[in-house]
């Protein structure tokens, strides 16, 4: 039964990753390498109409350990039923889709917009040369090699 619970924890982490991954990638762009494949796999399973493999694995492990299998899927059993919500109702389904899509559309939209303005962070956390947070051209105004700060040059004189 412990292994079934571990699969449930991994499943919960996959759901959290699916919902928040694009927003995390706004701060850490490398995280797209983790989020995009997971999101694509979840989307493929959903579009195919197939049962979630993690739910199937958890249920099989529960039965093998002598426990009861639940109905209603992972979200229905662990998240929605305790709140008294029916996973099959259209309103709950609309809520699930909204919670899944809005952060991803927002996150990926902001990443695309940021990339188009040239304000993408480089690998060491610095902005690309010649841009500020808003993507404005500030070439020559900031000396990143010396880590220039406003007011420092005036105090040296």
C-alpha positions in Angstrom: 0.0 0.0 0.0 3.0 2.3 0.6 3.9 2.1 -3.1 0.4 3.0 -4.1 0.6 6.1 -1.8 3.9 7.0 -3.4 2.3 6.8 -6.8 -0.5 9.1 -5.6 2.1 11.6 -4.3 3.9 11.5 -7.7 0.5 11.9 -9.4 -0.2 15.0 -7.2 3.2 16.4 -8.1 2.5 15.9 -11.8 -0.8 17.8 -11.4 0.9 20.7 -9.6 3.6 20.7 -12.3 1.0 20.8 -15.0 -0.8 23.7 -13.5 2.2 25.8 -12.3 5.1 24.8 -14.6 4.7 27.6 -17.1 4.6 30.2 -14.3 7.7 28.8 -12.7 9.4 29.0 -16.2 8.9 32.7 -16.1 11.5 32.9 -13.4 13.5 29.8 -14.4 13.3 29.3 -18.2 15.2 26.0 -18.1 12.1 24.6 -16.3 10.4 24.4 -19.7 12.5 21.4 -20.3 10.6 19.7 -17.5 7.2 21.2 -17.9 6.7 21.0 -21.7 7.1 17.1 -21.9 4.9 16.5 -18.9 2.2 18.9 -20.2 2.4 17.3 -23.6 2.0 13.8 -22.2 -1.0 14.8 -20.0 -2.6 16.5 -23.0 -2.0 13.5 -25.2 -3.6 11.1 -22.7 -6.6 13.5 -22.3 -7.1 14.0 -26.0 -6.8 10.3 -26.7 -9.6 9.7 -24.1 -7.4 7.1 -22.4 -7.4 6.6 -18.7 -4.5 8.2 -16.8 -1.6 5.7 -16.5 -0.8 7.0 -13.0 -4.3 6.4 -11.8 -4.4 3.0 -13.3 -1.0 2.1 -11.6 -2.2 3.4 -8.3 -5.5 1.5 -8.5 -3.6 -1.7 -9.5 -1.2 -1.3 -6.6 -4.0 -0.7 -4.1 -5.8 -3.8 -5.2 -2.6 -5.9 -5.1 -2.0 -4.7 -1.5 -5.6 -5.7 -0.5 -7.0 -2.2 -0.5 -10.1 -0.9 -2.2 -9.9 0.8 -5.6 -11.7 4.0 -5.9 -13.9 5.4 -8.7 -14.0 8.9 -10.2 -10.3 9.3 -11.1 -7.5 10.8 -9.2 -8.8 14.4 -9.0 -12.3 13.2 -8.2 -11.2 11.0 -5.4 -8.4 13.0 -3.8 -9.4 16.6 -4.5 -13.1 17.0 -5.5 -15.0 14.4 -3.5 -13.7 15.7 -0.1 -15.1 19.1 -1.1 -18.5 17.5 -2.0 -18.0 18.2 -5.8 -19.1 15.8 -8.5 -16.3 15.3 -11.0 -18.8 14.5 -13.8 -20.8 17.8 -13.5 -20.2 20.3 -16.4 -19.4 23.1 -13.9 -16.7 21.1 -12.2 -15.3 20.0 -15.6 -15.2 23.7 -16.7 -13.4 24.6 -13.5 -10.8 21.8 -14.0 -10.1 23.0 -17.5 -9.9 26.6 -16.4 -7.5 25.9 -13.6 -5.3 23.9 -16.0 -5.4 26.2 -19.0 -5.3 29.7 -17.5 -1.9 29.6 -15.8 -0.4 27.8 -18.8 -1.7 30.2 -21.4 -0.7 33.1 -19.2 2.8 31.7 -18.5 3.6 30.7 -22.1 2.1 33.9 -23.4 4.3 36.0 -21.2 7.4 33.9 -22.1 6.7 34.5 -25.8 6.1 38.2 -25.2 9.3 38.5 -23.2 11.3 36.6 -25.8 10.0 38.9 -28.5 11.2 42.0 -26.6 14.7 40.7 -26.1 14.4 40.7 -22.3 15.1 37.0 -21.9 17.4 36.1 -19.0 20.7 34.5 -19.9 21.9 31.3 -18.2 23.5 33.2 -15.3 20.5 35.1 -14.3 21.5 38.3 -16.1 19.4 39.9 -18.7 20.5 39.7 -22.3 23.0 42.4 -23.1 21.5 45.8 -23.9 18.1 45.3 -22.3 16.4 46.1 -19.0 13.4 44.4 -17.4 11.0 46.0 -19.8 13.2 45.0 -22.8 14.2 48.6 -23.4 17.5 49.3 -25.1 19.9 50.5 -22.4 23.2 49.7 -24.2 26.0 51.8 -22.7 24.0 52.7 -19.6 24.8 49.7 -17.5 28.2 48.2 -17.3 27.4 44.6 -16.3 31.1 43.6 -16.1 31.7 46.0 -13.3 28.2 45.7 -11.9 27.6 49.5 -12.1 25.0 50.8 -9.7 23.5 54.3 -9.7 25.3 56.7 -7.5 28.5 54.7 -7.1 30.4 56.6 -9.8 29.4 59.9 -8.2 30.7 58.9 -4.8 34.1 57.9 -6.3 34.7 61.4 -7.5 
